[in-house]
Amino acid sequence: MEIIHSEIENMINNGPKAEDLQKVKENMLKKYEDLQENKWWQNAIKNYYFNRLNLINDYRPSVESLTGESVQKTLKAIVDQGNVMEIVMKPIK
């Protein structure tokens, strides 16, 4: 847990590494382009009607607009709220 807290603190203070953010964005866009899967369309329709998120038109521009600064600012806002929960899962024997 110390490593996780240390990494979160590092991202709040310094933002994510540029190469890590780029890899995440590439992965998000790769998953987005899997339009032949029914599960993707089910999720897109659900998000549109329940959350007013238009994944067809808005997803790619949203991912491409992510910056280290925006991630850093959002993470800081979340942590500053104090709504942080630690969950440790242990295997069942």
Sequence and secondary structure as in RCSB ss.txt:
>XXXX:A:sequence
MEIIHSEIENMINNGPKAEDLQKVKENMLKKYEDLQENKWWQNAIKNYYFNRLNLINDYRPSVESLTGESVQKTL
KAIVDQGNVMEIVMKPIK
>XXXX:A:secstr
 HHHHHHHHHHHHH   HHHHHHHHHHHHHHHT TT HHHHHHHHHHHHHH   HHHHHHHHHHT  HHHHHHHH
HHHHHHT           
